Amino acid sequence: MKKNPVETILGFCVLIFAGVFLFFAASKVDTKTVKGYQITANFMKIGGLEVGADVRISGIKVGSVLSAQLNQDTYTADVVLSIDNAVRLPIDTVAAIADVGVMGGKYVRLKPGKSNEILKNNDYISQTENYKSLEDNISEFIFLSTQ
């Protein structure tokens, strides 16, 4: 079986292209956990939110999800967030769980309020919006359109 030099060069180019792609992808992924102060938010439904997920304000990463556990007293999910120390959140901040995309993961979206009081380490976010799945949205749409 003869080896064609064009096939060898083409294979080498494919390997180089794959290596450059992997390097580019690895340099763009921000997987490190943000170190900062911790706050807790309580949700009825978190929709598969995972530890390490982003916490964002206006689409900008400002923190990470440290843990998500079942509260044994209320049977709700307690989600502990680590927020960058440079970000000062008002006490009336609203936390919501959102989708990255149709096939993507989940993240916590923070909507800062207008209060002059600031959340401190180990405080609770009192206002949360539960995760709404695609099925929830469709059923709500159908229910509203039939009335």
C-alpha positions as CSV (number, residue, x, y, z in Angstrom):
1,M,0.0,0.0,0.0
2,K,1.5,3.3,-1.1
3,K,1.3,6.4,1.0
4,N,0.5,9.6,-0.8
5,P,2.4,12.6,0.5
6,V,-0.7,14.8,0.0
7,E,-2.7,12.6,2.4
8,T,0.1,12.9,5.0
9,I,0.3,16.7,4.7
10,L,-3.5,17.0,4.9
11,G,-3.6,14.8,8.0
12,F,-0.9,16.9,9.6
13,C,-2.9,20.1,8.8
14,V,-6.1,18.6,10.4
15,L,-4.1,17.8,13.6
16,I,-2.7,21.3,13.8
17,F,-6.2,22.8,13.2
18,A,-7.7,20.6,15.9
19,G,-5.0,21.6,18.3
20,V,-5.5,25.3,17.6
21,F,-9.3,24.9,18.1
22,L,-8.8,23.1,21.5
23,F,-6.4,25.8,22.7
24,F,-8.8,28.6,21.6
25,A,-11.8,26.8,23.3
26,A,-9.8,26.3,26.5
27,S,-8.7,29.9,26.7
28,K,-12.3,31.2,26.3
29,V,-13.9,29.0,28.9
30,D,-14.2,30.7,32.3
31,T,-14.6,27.8,34.7
32,K,-12.9,29.1,37.8
33,T,-15.0,29.7,40.9
34,V,-15.3,33.3,42.0
35,K,-14.0,34.0,45.5
36,G,-15.9,36.5,47.6
37,Y,-18.6,36.9,50.1
38,Q,-21.4,34.3,50.3
39,I,-25.1,34.9,50.1
40,T,-28.0,32.3,50.1
41,A,-31.1,32.3,47.9
42,N,-34.1,30.0,48.5
43,F,-36.0,28.6,45.4
44,M,-39.0,26.3,45.0
45,K,-37.5,24.9,41.8
46,I,-34.0,25.2,40.5
47,G,-34.4,23.2,37.2
48,G,-31.0,21.4,37.2
49,L,-28.8,24.3,38.4
50,E,-25.4,22.9,39.1
51,V,-22.6,23.7,41.5
52,G,-20.1,25.9,39.7
53,A,-22.7,27.6,37.5
54,D,-22.3,31.3,36.8
55,V,-24.0,34.1,38.8
56,R,-24.5,37.1,36.4
57,I,-25.7,40.7,36.4
58,S,-26.6,42.0,33.0
59,G,-24.9,39.0,31.4
60,I,-21.6,39.6,33.2
61,K,-20.2,36.9,35.5
62,V,-20.0,38.3,39.1
63,G,-20.0,35.0,41.0
64,S,-20.5,31.3,41.2
65,V,-22.9,28.7,42.7
66,L,-21.1,27.1,45.6
67,S,-23.8,24.6,46.7
68,A,-27.5,23.7,46.2
69,Q,-29.1,21.7,49.0
70,L,-32.6,20.6,50.1
71,N,-33.8,22.6,53.1
72,Q,-35.2,19.8,55.3
73,D,-37.7,22.2,57.0
74,T,-39.3,23.8,54.0
75,Y,-38.5,21.2,51.2
76,T,-37.1,24.0,49.1
77,A,-33.6,24.5,47.6
78,D,-31.1,26.6,49.4
79,V,-28.5,27.9,46.9
80,V,-25.3,29.3,48.2
81,L,-23.7,31.9,45.9
82,S,-20.2,33.3,46.0
83,I,-20.1,37.0,44.9
84,D,-17.1,39.0,43.9
85,N,-16.1,41.3,46.7
86,A,-16.0,44.3,44.3
87,V,-19.7,43.8,43.6
88,R,-22.0,45.4,46.3
89,L,-25.6,44.1,46.0
90,P,-28.5,46.0,47.5
91,I,-30.6,44.2,50.0
92,D,-33.7,44.2,47.6
93,T,-31.8,42.3,44.9
94,V,-33.9,39.7,43.1
95,A,-32.4,36.3,42.2
96,A,-33.8,34.2,39.3
97,I,-32.7,31.1,37.6
98,A,-32.3,31.4,33.8
99,D,-31.2,29.3,30.8
100,V,-27.9,29.9,29.0
101,G,-29.7,28.8,25.8
102,V,-32.1,26.1,24.6
103,M,-29.5,23.4,24.9
104,G,-27.3,25.1,27.5
105,G,-27.1,25.0,31.2
106,K,-28.6,27.2,33.9
107,Y,-27.2,30.3,35.7
108,V,-28.4,32.6,38.5
109,R,-29.4,36.0,37.2
110,L,-29.3,38.8,39.7
111,K,-31.4,42.0,39.3
112,P,-30.0,44.6,41.8
113,G,-32.6,46.7,43.6
114,K,-32.5,50.4,44.6
115,S,-32.0,50.0,48.4
116,N,-29.1,51.8,50.2
117,E,-28.6,48.8,52.4
118,I,-26.0,46.3,51.1
119,L,-26.0,42.5,51.4
120,K,-23.2,41.2,53.6
121,N,-21.5,37.8,54.0
122,N,-23.9,35.0,54.9
123,D,-27.0,37.2,54.2
124,Y,-30.1,35.9,52.4
125,I,-31.7,37.2,49.2
126,S,-35.3,37.4,50.2
127,Q,-36.8,37.9,46.7
128,T,-36.4,35.0,44.3
129,E,-38.0,33.9,41.0
130,N,-38.3,30.1,40.5
131,Y,-37.1,28.4,37.3
132,K,-39.7,28.2,34.6
133,S,-39.1,25.3,32.2
134,L,-40.1,25.3,28.6
135,E,-43.0,23.1,29.5
136,D,-44.2,25.5,32.2
137,N,-44.1,28.4,29.7
138,I,-46.0,26.5,27.0
139,S,-48.7,25.3,29.5
140,E,-49.1,28.8,30.8
141,F,-49.4,30.1,27.3
142,I,-52.1,27.5,26.5
143,F,-53.9,28.2,29.7
144,L,-54.0,31.9,29.0
145,S,-55.1,31.6,25.4
146,T,-58.0,29.3,26.3
147,Q,-59.6,31.9,28.7
